[in-house]
């Protein structure tokens, strides 16, 4: 997850760990939703190809 935050949103791990805990949890939950949406879109595209 930290790698994804860094590569997608330019938030380095050190900066992440300096955030208050509530903001860390929000960032993790938001990134998880983002990744789930991308996976669903990818599955949908694969189904359309068939």
Phi, psi and omega in degrees: 000317181297324177296318179296320177298321181290311185284328183269324189236005176059035176254110182289151181305320179298320178292323178300314183290343177278346179290153172299153185304320180298319178291324176299313181296320178297316179298315180297316180294319180296317180294322178297316177297318179300315181291322178296320178296319178296320178295319179296319178296320179296317178298320179296319178295321179295321178295322181292331180289334185284000000 
